[in-house]
Amino acid sequence: MGPTLILYAVPFFLFTVLLESYIVYKMHRDYVEAKDSMTSIGLGLGNLGIGFVTKAITFGASFYVYNNWKLFDLGQTWPVWVLAFFGEDLTYYWVHRISHEIRFYWASHMVHHSSPHYNLAAALRQTWTGNLSGGFVFWLWLPLIGVHPFIVMFFQQTSLLYQYWIHTELINKMPRWFEYILNTPSHHRVHHGTDLDYLDTNYAGVLIIWDRMFGSFVSENQRPHYGLTKQIESYNPAKIAFYEWVQIAKDVASAKSMKAVFGYIFGPPGWSDDGSRLTVTQMREQQKK
């Protein structure tokens, strides 16, 4: 059940990417670039291919915890499904936030932010190393308390499916009540923005309420600039998929102390031992000064 939902959705993804591209072309907007979209599709297909191997690791870990260590026998009643929905979505929020605050996890996640355009194709720009870097471990608390791994995987997949449609500039704002509770194109455009006011905000998967609760919500006040603070000048999916890992290796190789090694791996993105690069926090402090 886990990967099947995404596989079934692939034809829909490709059709809507083409449809959006046609609409944008007729509108004479700059939302889509053919080479960039092909790169995104290549990264998405690579994610699916690697997923056949990495899903076995995540499934195996989830079932091992569920079969050997689960604390309660919760069954599969509707309250368990409700618990799983909120539990998975809250976990996604924190894992997503950590992926922006710790470089080791950012190395996988930055792939999704690497497009300088914001469109449905960019939604397909997915990591090749996310599960290999151990991100799945954060979800193991759910099978540990007795939520069946298939239920967890179901909501992980539906979360990804939900987030597909919010990657567009063709939708301005949803109704006010919708914008208050759920993640929307407007909220997620902010998340993909490289503008200093927008960096490291709006981490939501399905529910935007987590950002409101934990102080990371920012509303869209102007059209964002998209991509990375330092763009990767390449359309090569493999180069983009491993770009930040290569940069980490270079920084570690040149580090002059174990403290610097730790900082380059587990510090926030942008951290440098000599101050030659800046983190988001440091950039905001500099702006205030």
N, C-alpha and C positions, 0 to 999 in steps of 0.2 A: 504493500500500500504506500510506503514512504515515497520512493522516487516516481511512482506511476503517475501521480497527479501532475507533476511538472512535465513528464514526457508527453502526456496527453495534451498539454497546453502548448507545446511547441508550434504546431501549425497555426494556432490562434496568435501566438507571439509574432510569427513571421508575417502573417496577413496584416495585422494591425500596425506593424512597423512600416510596411509598404504603404498602407492607407494613410498613416500620419505623414509620411514623406511626400505623398502626392498632394495632400492638403496644404502642407507647408510650401511646397513648390508653387501651387496656385496662388498662395497668399504672398509670395515673394518675401518670405521671412528667412532668417539665417539660423533657424533652429536645428537644421539637419545638414550634415556633410556626409557624402556617400562613403568616402574612405574611412571616416571615423565610425560610421554605423557598421561597416563590414568588420572593423576591428572589434567592436562590441559583440557582434554576432560570433566572431571567432573565439573570443574569450568565453562566451556563454556555452558554445559547443564543447570547448575544452573542459569547462567546469562539469558538464554532463558526463563526458567521457571519463574523467578522473573520478567522478562521483561513484561510478560502478565499483571502484576499489575502496575509496574512502568511506562510502556508506556501510560497507561490510565492517569496518573498524568501529564506526559509531553505533551501528546496530548491535554488534557483538558486545560492546561495553555496556550499552543500555540493558540488554537482556541479561548480562552477567549480574549487574547490580540488582535488577528486578527479581531474578530467580534465586539469588543467594543472599542478598542483604536487605530486601525491602522490609520496612518497619511495620507496614500495615497491609492488609488485604482489602484494598478499596473496591475491587471489582470494576465494572464499567457502566455504572448507573449515570443518569444525567447530571447529578451534582458533581461527579468526578470529572465529566467532560467540561463543565463550567469552570471547575478548579483548574483543570489543565489549560484551558484557554487563557485565563488570567495569569496563571503561573508561567506559561510559555512566553506570553507577551511581555511580562515584566522581566523575565530572564533575558529576552531579546534586547530590551531597552538597555539593561546593564552591560551585557556583552558588547553591544554596539557602542556604548559610551566608553567602555574599557578599550575598545579597538581604536578609539581616537586619542586615548590618553596614554597608552603604553605602546611603544614603537614595535615591539615584538609582534603584537597583534595588528598594528597598523600596517605592517609589511604585507599582510594578506588583504586587509580591507581597502587599502588605498587604491587597489585595482578598480574598485567600483566607482571611485571618485576621479579617475584619471581622464575622463572625457571632458573636453572644454565645451561640450554641448549638452543640453538637457532634453532628452527625448526618450521615447519608448525603447529604442535600441540601446540606450545607455543603461536601462534597467537590466539588460542581459549581460552587462559587463561584470562578470562574477569572478571571484577568486579561484585559483587552482590549488591553493595551499592552506585554506582555512581549516579544514578538518585535520590535515597533517600537522598543523601547529597546535592542535589540542583544544581548539575552541569548543568542541562538543562536550567537554568535561563540565562546563558550566550548567548544562541541562540535566546532568545526572541526578540532581536532587529530586527531580520529579519521579523517576522510577524508584529512587531510594525510599520515598514516602508511599509508594504503592501504585503510582500511575503507570498503566501499561505502556511500554515503549511505542506501540503502534499509535496510541492516542497522542503521545508527545510528537512523534514524527508527522502525524496528520496535521497538527496545528503549526508545526514548523513549515510544512509545505503550503498550507493555506495562507500563512503570513506572507510568504514570498509571492504567492499569487496575488494577494491583495496589493502588495507594494508595487506590482508591475504598472498598474494604471496611473499611479500618482507621479510617474516619471514623464511628465509632459508640460509644455508651456501653452498648450491649446485650451486648457481649462484654467480659468482665472480663480474664482472662489466658489466653494460649495455653500449651501445654506448655513446660516450662523450656528445653529445647533450642531450641525455636522462638523463644522470647523472646530468647535469647542471640544468634542469628544474623540473624533477620529482623525487619523493622519490623512492629509490631503495633498494634492499637487502643490498648493501654496506653501504649506508647512515644509514639504520635502525639498522644494526648490531652495528654501533657506538653508536646509541642511547641506545641500550641494554647493552652496555659495562660497567663494573664496574671499569675499569682503570681510574685513576684520570683525564687524558686528555680527556676522553670520557664522563665523567659524565655530565648530564644536557646539552646535545647538541642534535641537529637534531630532533626537535619536529614536523616536518612536517607530514601532513596527506597524501595528494596527491602531492602537489607542494612543492619542496624543496626551491623554491625561497624565501619563507618567512624567512627561517633560514639564507639565504644569506643576505637578507635585514636587519634583526634585530640582526645580529652578533652572532648567536648561531650555525653556521655551522662549523663542523669539518669533514675532510675527513678521510677515513679509511687508516691507515698507517701500522697497524699490527692486527693480529687476536685478537678480544676482549676476555676478560673473562666476562662471563655472570652471571646475577642474581642480587643479592642485595649486598651491601657492607658488610652486616651481613646476611648471608643466614638463611632462615627458614628451620630447619631440620625436615621437615614433608612432607608426601604425602597426608595428610588429606585436602581435598578441603575446608571444613568448617573452619578449623583452619587457613588456609591461607587467606580465604576471610575476616575474622574478626581479623586477627592477629594484625594489626597496630592500630585498634580501641581499642583493649584490652590494648596495650602498652600506648596509649594516656590516657586511664582511669587510669592506674597505675601511670603515671607521674603526672596527675592532682591531684590524691589522695594524693601524697607525696609532692606536691608543697607547699612552705612556704609563698607565696605571690600571690596576684592577677596578678601581672606582670608575675610571673612564669607560672601561669595558662594560661594566654593569650599566652605566648611564646610557651608552650607545644602544644597548639591547633593550633595557627595561625602563629607560627614562621616557619622557613624553617626546613625540615627534618634534624634530627641530632642535633637540638638546645637543649641545656641543661642549666639549671640555674647555675649549679656548674662547667660547662666546662668539664664534664666527657665524653661527646660525642662531635663530631665536625660536622659542616655543610660542604657542598662541598666547599664553599668560604673559610672557616677556614682551611680546609685541603690543599687547594691550597696556602694560605698564609703561612702555616707551611712549605710546600714544598719549597717555595721561600727562606724562612729563612734558 
